């Protein structure tokens, strides 16, 4: 037997045996961590897969079908005007205001269509980090200076991260740009305004379905929250009308999808996820059974779902196992974390950045977590470092990023965010701590 070839399988078997033999089943912390990981992935599936990821998959698939490569390269490509490219990337992220996982299929869509690594990275950071409500609540709950620092830091980070990524991989980006032939604009199949309205309707579905409730008892934000599902429904209806009139989808298919959604909406007023899910099942049937653009749209969407969703769920399970949920512990005791982020030392800021980068924060949950940590003695510098690194990164998003742009680029992207968050936290802590 050739042991040079067989030592790897043997090592795997031995490692699996030892892990099983010494599995700490029965110990309260381990058993609780298992429960927390399952609770977190259950919550993630209920709150994020349907509301965030499924719409994002369809938007990303639509980018691959209905947006020309020439258009992406003109505005976000490696040779695009820098000011225009980074401006578009940052503004796009601000408009979407999604979590670190939801932005991934959108990032994959524009990156594969020819967007430069720099602008695509700026978009990747800005989507989760530049969230208007999150910044407002930060100022409201954690103090005005923290809110302003988060807003300024997030906007600056999105551009600086993109510039660093482009600079580090400038040779590769230049070679990539050279190999991409100057593509002429293809003959337009429909006016630009139709494409813009089509994407706007899908983005509106994504935004309104995930519209959060403000801590203020009244105001425009909460008014919109009260009618969010009506706005979501109107956006979906507009999408259906456009599919009939501009994309030649047979009207009876749209009606056949709309009727069950309306009926379920009447019967499940307290559970809007059910009619929401029914709508996307209908859209999946329409696109998967269609020809031409509709069929290609579903193929692109399904491709993103196959690549991204399993890795995200695995990452959420692992994150829950080690770190638990907000207010609940995993394997790592919460007092370890709070004890490491006191003061404004380099170690405290670095630890806060790294911990934030690996934790999974649902939109807005980072604020009450930080409120508790600050009350337990966390320094202001590490708090800002966590705010700048946490929402934009997570262990699940890292696993997916690796499959999109490779291990090295993922490590560089994460490292840039962590280092910048650490430095910014130290500066802020010295000024306002």
C-alpha positions as CSV (number, residue, x, y, z in Angstrom):
1,X,0.0,0.0,0.0
2,X,1.3,3.4,-0.9
3,X,1.0,5.4,2.3
4,X,2.1,8.6,0.6
5,X,-1.3,8.6,-1.1
6,X,-3.3,7.2,1.8
7,X,-2.1,9.3,4.7
8,X,-4.6,12.1,4.0
9,X,-7.7,9.8,4.2
10,X,-6.2,8.2,7.3
11,X,-5.6,11.6,8.9
12,X,-9.2,12.6,8.2
13,X,-10.6,9.3,9.7
14,X,-8.4,9.7,12.8
15,X,-9.4,13.3,13.3
16,X,-13.1,12.4,12.8
17,X,-12.8,9.6,15.3
18,X,-11.0,11.7,17.9
19,X,-13.6,14.5,17.5
20,X,-16.4,12.0,18.0
21,X,-14.7,10.3,20.9
22,X,-14.1,13.5,22.8
23,X,-17.3,15.2,21.8
24,X,-18.4,17.2,24.9
25,X,-22.1,16.2,24.7
26,X,-23.8,16.6,28.0
27,X,-21.8,19.7,29.0
28,X,-24.2,22.6,29.5
29,X,-22.2,25.2,27.4
30,X,-21.7,22.8,24.5
31,X,-25.4,21.7,24.5
32,X,-26.5,25.3,24.8
33,X,-24.2,26.3,21.9
34,X,-25.7,23.6,19.7
35,X,-29.2,24.9,20.5
36,X,-28.1,28.5,19.8
37,X,-26.7,27.6,16.4
38,X,-29.9,25.8,15.4
39,X,-32.0,28.7,16.8
40,X,-29.9,31.2,14.8
41,X,-30.2,29.3,11.6
42,X,-34.0,28.9,12.1
43,X,-34.4,32.6,12.7
44,X,-32.2,33.4,9.7
45,X,-34.3,31.1,7.5
46,X,-37.5,32.7,8.7
47,X,-36.5,36.3,8.6
48,X,-33.9,36.6,5.9
49,X,-34.0,33.9,3.3
50,X,-37.5,34.8,2.1
51,X,-37.5,38.5,2.7
52,X,-33.9,39.3,1.7
53,X,-32.1,36.6,-0.2
54,X,-34.8,35.4,-2.6
55,X,-35.5,39.0,-3.9
56,X,-31.7,39.6,-4.0
57,X,-31.2,36.4,-6.1
58,X,-33.8,37.5,-8.6
59,X,-32.3,41.0,-8.8
60,X,-28.8,39.5,-9.3
61,X,-30.1,37.2,-12.0
62,X,-31.8,40.1,-13.7
63,X,-28.5,42.0,-13.8
64,X,-27.0,39.1,-15.7
65,X,-29.7,39.0,-18.3
66,X,-31.1,42.5,-18.7
67,X,-28.1,44.7,-18.0
68,X,-25.5,44.7,-20.8
69,X,-21.8,44.0,-20.0
70,X,-20.9,47.2,-21.8
71,X,-23.1,49.2,-19.5
72,X,-21.6,47.7,-16.4
73,X,-18.1,48.3,-17.7
74,X,-18.8,51.9,-18.6
75,X,-19.9,52.8,-15.1
76,X,-18.1,50.3,-12.9
77,X,-15.4,48.7,-15.1
78,X,-11.7,48.7,-14.4
79,X,-11.2,51.6,-16.9
80,X,-14.3,53.6,-15.9
81,X,-14.0,57.1,-14.6
82,X,-12.9,56.7,-10.9
83,X,-15.2,59.4,-9.5
84,X,-18.2,58.1,-11.4
85,X,-17.5,54.4,-10.6
86,X,-17.0,54.9,-6.9
87,X,-19.9,57.4,-6.7
88,X,-22.3,54.9,-8.4
89,X,-21.1,52.0,-6.1
90,X,-21.5,54.0,-2.9
91,X,-24.9,55.5,-3.9
92,X,-26.2,52.1,-5.0
93,X,-25.2,50.6,-1.6
94,X,-26.9,53.5,0.2
95,X,-30.1,53.0,-1.7
96,X,-30.3,49.2,-1.0
97,X,-29.2,49.3,2.7
98,X,-29.1,45.5,3.0
99,X,-27.3,43.2,5.3
100,X,-23.9,41.6,4.7
101,X,-25.4,38.5,3.3
102,X,-28.1,40.0,1.1
103,X,-25.5,42.2,-0.8
104,X,-23.5,39.1,-1.9
105,X,-25.6,38.0,-4.9
106,X,-25.8,41.6,-6.1
107,X,-22.0,41.9,-5.7
108,X,-21.5,38.6,-7.6
109,X,-23.8,39.9,-10.4
110,X,-22.0,43.1,-11.1
111,X,-18.5,41.6,-10.6
112,X,-19.1,38.8,-13.1
113,X,-20.5,41.2,-15.6
114,X,-17.2,43.1,-15.7
115,X,-17.3,45.6,-12.8
116,X,-13.8,46.5,-11.6
117,X,-12.7,45.0,-8.3
118,X,-12.4,48.4,-6.7
119,X,-15.9,49.7,-7.4
120,X,-17.4,46.3,-6.8
121,X,-15.7,46.1,-3.4
122,X,-16.9,49.6,-2.6
123,X,-20.4,48.4,-3.4
124,X,-19.9,45.3,-1.3
125,X,-19.0,47.4,1.7
126,X,-21.5,50.2,1.3
127,X,-24.6,48.0,1.0
128,X,-24.6,46.8,4.6
129,X,-22.6,49.6,6.2
130,X,-24.3,52.7,4.9
131,X,-27.8,52.2,6.3
132,X,-29.6,55.4,6.9
133,X,-31.9,54.1,9.7
134,X,-29.0,52.3,11.4
135,X,-26.9,55.5,11.4
136,X,-29.9,57.5,12.7
137,X,-30.6,55.0,15.5
138,X,-26.9,54.9,16.4
139,X,-27.0,58.7,16.9
140,X,-30.3,58.4,18.8
141,X,-29.2,55.6,21.2
142,X,-25.4,55.7,21.4
143,X,-25.0,59.4,21.0
144,X,-24.7,62.0,18.2
145,X,-20.9,61.9,18.0
146,X,-21.0,58.1,17.5
147,X,-23.7,58.4,14.8
148,X,-21.8,61.1,12.9
149,X,-18.5,59.1,13.3
150,X,-20.3,56.0,11.9
151,X,-21.8,57.9,9.0
152,X,-18.5,59.6,8.0
153,X,-16.5,56.4,8.6
154,X,-18.8,54.2,6.5
155,X,-18.9,56.5,3.5
156,X,-15.1,57.0,3.6
157,X,-14.5,53.2,4.1
158,X,-16.6,52.2,1.1
159,X,-14.4,54.4,-1.2
160,X,-11.0,53.7,0.6
161,X,-11.6,49.9,0.6
162,X,-12.4,50.0,-3.1
163,X,-9.3,52.0,-3.8
164,X,-7.1,49.7,-1.8
165,X,-8.5,46.6,-3.5
166,X,-7.9,48.2,-6.9
167,X,-4.3,49.3,-6.0
168,X,-3.3,45.9,-4.6
169,X,-4.6,44.0,-7.6
170,X,-3.9,46.8,-10.2
171,X,-1.9,44.5,-12.5
172,X,-4.6,41.9,-12.5
173,X,-7.3,44.5,-13.0
174,X,-5.3,46.1,-15.9
175,X,-4.9,42.8,-17.5
176,X,-8.6,42.0,-17.0
177,X,-9.5,45.3,-18.6
178,X,-7.2,44.7,-21.6
179,X,-8.8,41.3,-22.3
180,X,-12.3,42.8,-22.2
181,X,-12.7,44.0,-25.7
182,X,-14.4,47.4,-26.1
183,X,-17.9,46.2,-26.3
184,X,-20.3,48.3,-28.3
185,X,-23.7,48.9,-26.9
186,X,-25.9,46.1,-28.1
187,X,-29.1,47.0,-30.0
188,X,-31.5,48.1,-27.3
189,X,-34.5,45.7,-27.0
190,X,-36.4,48.3,-24.9
191,X,-35.9,51.9,-23.8
192,X,-33.6,52.6,-20.9
193,X,-36.5,54.0,-18.8
194,X,-38.3,50.6,-19.0
195,X,-35.2,48.8,-17.6
196,X,-34.8,51.4,-14.8
197,X,-38.4,51.0,-13.8
198,X,-38.2,47.3,-13.9
199,X,-35.2,47.2,-11.6
200,X,-36.7,49.9,-9.4
201,X,-39.8,47.7,-8.8
202,X,-37.8,44.7,-7.7
203,X,-35.6,46.9,-5.4
204,X,-38.7,48.4,-4.0
205,X,-40.0,44.9,-3.1
206,X,-36.7,44.2,-1.4
207,X,-36.6,47.5,0.5
208,X,-40.2,47.7,1.6
209,X,-40.4,44.0,2.6
210,X,-37.4,44.6,5.0
211,X,-38.5,48.0,6.2
212,X,-37.6,48.2,9.9
213,X,-39.5,49.8,12.7
214,X,-38.0,52.9,14.3
215,X,-37.7,53.4,18.0
216,X,-39.6,56.7,17.6
217,X,-43.3,56.4,18.4
218,X,-44.3,58.4,15.4
219,X,-42.8,59.8,12.2
220,X,-42.5,59.1,8.5
221,X,-40.3,56.0,9.0
222,X,-42.9,54.3,11.2
223,X,-45.7,55.4,9.0
224,X,-44.1,53.6,6.1
225,X,-43.5,50.6,8.4
226,X,-47.2,50.4,9.1
227,X,-48.0,50.2,5.4
228,X,-44.9,48.3,4.3
229,X,-46.7,45.3,3.0
230,X,-49.1,47.4,1.0
231,X,-46.1,49.2,-0.6
232,X,-44.5,45.8,-1.2
233,X,-47.7,44.5,-2.9
234,X,-48.0,47.6,-5.1
235,X,-44.3,47.3,-6.1
236,X,-44.9,43.6,-7.0
237,X,-48.1,44.5,-9.0
238,X,-46.1,47.1,-10.9
239,X,-43.5,44.5,-11.7
240,X,-46.2,42.1,-12.9
241,X,-47.7,44.8,-15.2
242,X,-44.3,45.5,-16.7
243,X,-43.6,41.8,-17.3
244,X,-46.8,41.7,-19.3
245,X,-46.5,44.9,-21.3
246,X,-42.7,45.1,-21.8
247,X,-41.4,41.6,-21.5
248,X,-44.2,39.7,-23.3
249,X,-45.1,37.5,-20.4
250,X,-48.6,36.1,-21.0
251,X,-51.1,37.9,-18.9
252,X,-52.8,34.8,-17.6
253,X,-49.5,33.7,-15.9
254,X,-49.3,36.9,-13.9
255,X,-53.0,36.7,-13.0
256,X,-52.6,33.0,-11.9
257,X,-49.8,34.1,-9.6
258,X,-51.5,37.2,-8.3
259,X,-54.8,35.5,-7.3
260,X,-53.3,33.0,-4.8
261,X,-51.2,35.8,-3.3
262,X,-54.2,38.0,-2.8
263,X,-56.3,35.1,-1.3
264,X,-53.4,34.1,1.1
265,X,-53.0,37.8,2.0
266,X,-56.6,37.9,3.2
267,X,-56.4,34.7,5.2
268,X,-52.9,35.3,6.6
269,X,-53.0,38.9,7.6
270,X,-50.8,38.2,10.6
271,X,-48.3,36.1,8.6
272,X,-47.4,38.1,5.5
273,X,-44.4,35.8,4.8
274,X,-46.9,33.2,3.4
275,X,-48.3,35.3,0.6
276,X,-44.8,36.8,0.0
277,X,-43.4,33.3,-0.4
278,X,-46.3,32.4,-2.7
279,X,-45.5,35.4,-4.9
280,X,-41.9,34.3,-5.4
281,X,-43.0,30.7,-6.1
282,X,-45.3,32.1,-8.8
283,X,-42.4,34.2,-10.2
284,X,-40.2,31.1,-10.2
285,X,-42.8,29.2,-12.2
286,X,-43.2,32.0,-14.7
287,X,-39.5,32.4,-15.4
288,X,-38.5,28.7,-15.2
289,X,-41.2,27.7,-17.8
290,X,-40.5,30.7,-20.0
291,X,-38.3,31.0,-23.1
292,X,-35.7,33.5,-24.0
293,X,-35.1,36.3,-21.4
294,X,-37.4,34.8,-18.9
295,X,-35.8,31.4,-19.0
296,X,-32.3,32.9,-18.8
297,X,-33.4,35.1,-15.9
298,X,-34.4,32.0,-13.9
299,X,-31.2,30.1,-14.8
300,X,-29.1,33.0,-13.5
301,X,-31.1,33.3,-10.4
302,X,-30.9,29.6,-9.7
303,X,-27.2,29.6,-10.3
304,X,-26.7,32.3,-7.6
305,X,-29.0,30.5,-5.2
306,X,-27.1,27.2,-5.6
307,X,-23.7,28.8,-5.0
308,X,-24.6,31.2,-2.2
309,X,-27.4,29.8,0.0
310,X,-25.7,26.6,1.3
311,X,-22.6,28.4,2.3
312,X,-24.6,31.2,4.0
313,X,-26.6,28.7,6.1
314,X,-23.5,26.8,7.0
315,X,-21.8,30.0,8.1
316,X,-24.8,31.0,10.2
317,X,-24.7,27.6,12.0
318,X,-21.0,28.0,12.8
319,X,-21.4,31.6,13.9
320,X,-24.3,30.6,16.2
321,X,-22.3,27.7,17.6
322,X,-19.3,29.9,18.6
323,X,-20.9,33.2,19.3
324,X,-24.6,32.5,19.9
325,X,-27.4,35.0,19.3
326,X,-27.9,38.5,20.7
327,X,-28.5,38.0,24.4
328,X,-27.5,34.3,24.3
329,X,-24.1,32.7,24.5
330,X,-22.4,30.1,22.3
331,X,-19.2,28.2,23.1
332,X,-17.3,31.5,23.6
333,X,-18.5,33.2,26.9
334,X,-19.8,36.7,26.4
335,X,-17.7,38.0,29.3
336,X,-14.6,37.1,27.4
337,X,-15.6,39.4,24.7
338,X,-16.7,42.3,26.9
339,X,-13.5,41.9,28.9
340,X,-11.4,42.3,25.8
341,X,-12.9,45.6,24.6
342,X,-12.4,47.9,27.5
343,X,-10.3,51.0,27.1
344,X,-8.9,52.2,23.8
345,X,-5.8,50.1,23.4
346,X,-4.7,48.6,20.0
347,X,-5.6,45.2,21.3
348,X,-9.1,46.2,22.3
349,X,-9.8,47.9,19.0
350,X,-8.3,45.0,17.0
351,X,-10.3,42.5,19.0
352,X,-13.5,44.5,18.5
353,X,-12.9,44.7,14.7
354,X,-12.1,41.0,14.4
355,X,-15.0,39.9,16.6
356,X,-17.4,42.2,14.7
357,X,-16.1,40.8,11.4
358,X,-16.9,37.2,12.3
359,X,-20.2,37.8,14.1
360,X,-23.4,37.9,12.1
361,X,-25.4,41.0,12.7
362,X,-28.9,41.3,11.3
363,X,-29.8,44.8,10.3
364,X,-30.0,47.1,13.4
365,X,-29.2,44.4,15.9
366,X,-25.6,45.7,16.4
367,X,-27.0,48.8,18.2
368,X,-28.6,47.1,21.2
369,X,-25.6,44.7,21.4
370,X,-23.3,47.7,21.6
371,X,-25.5,49.5,24.1
372,X,-25.1,46.5,26.4
373,X,-21.3,46.2,25.8
374,X,-20.9,50.0,26.5
375,X,-22.8,49.5,29.7
376,X,-20.4,46.7,30.6
377,X,-17.3,48.9,30.1
378,X,-16.6,48.8,26.4
379,X,-14.5,51.7,25.2
380,X,-15.9,54.1,22.6
381,X,-13.1,53.4,20.2
382,X,-13.7,49.6,20.1
383,X,-17.5,50.3,19.8
384,X,-16.9,52.4,16.7
385,X,-14.5,49.7,15.3
386,X,-17.2,47.1,15.8
387,X,-19.8,49.3,14.1
388,X,-17.6,49.8,11.1
389,X,-16.4,46.2,10.7
390,X,-19.5,44.2,12.0
391,X,-22.4,45.0,9.7
392,X,-20.3,44.8,6.5
393,X,-18.7,41.5,7.3
394,X,-19.7,38.1,8.8
395,X,-18.4,34.5,8.8
396,X,-21.2,33.5,6.4
397,X,-20.4,36.3,4.0
398,X,-16.7,35.4,4.0
399,X,-17.5,31.8,3.0
400,X,-19.5,33.1,0.0
401,X,-17.0,35.8,-0.9
402,X,-14.3,33.1,-1.2
403,X,-16.4,31.2,-3.7
404,X,-16.9,34.4,-5.8
405,X,-13.5,36.1,-5.9
406,X,-11.1,33.6,-4.4
407,X,-9.4,33.0,-1.0
408,X,-6.7,35.6,-1.4
409,X,-8.9,38.5,-2.4
410,X,-11.4,37.6,0.4
411,X,-8.6,37.7,3.0
412,X,-7.3,41.0,1.6
413,X,-10.8,42.5,1.7
414,X,-11.5,41.4,5.2
415,X,-8.0,42.5,6.4
416,X,-8.4,46.0,4.9
417,X,-11.8,46.4,6.7
418,X,-10.4,45.1,10.0
419,X,-7.3,47.2,9.9
420,X,-9.1,50.4,8.9
421,X,-11.8,49.8,11.6
422,X,-9.1,49.3,14.2
423,X,-7.2,52.5,13.3
424,X,-10.4,54.5,13.1
425,X,-11.5,53.2,16.5
426,X,-8.2,54.2,18.1
427,X,-8.4,57.7,16.6
428,X,-12.0,58.1,17.7
429,X,-11.3,56.7,21.2
430,X,-8.4,59.1,21.7
431,X,-10.5,62.1,20.6
432,X,-13.8,61.3,22.3
433,X,-13.1,58.5,24.8
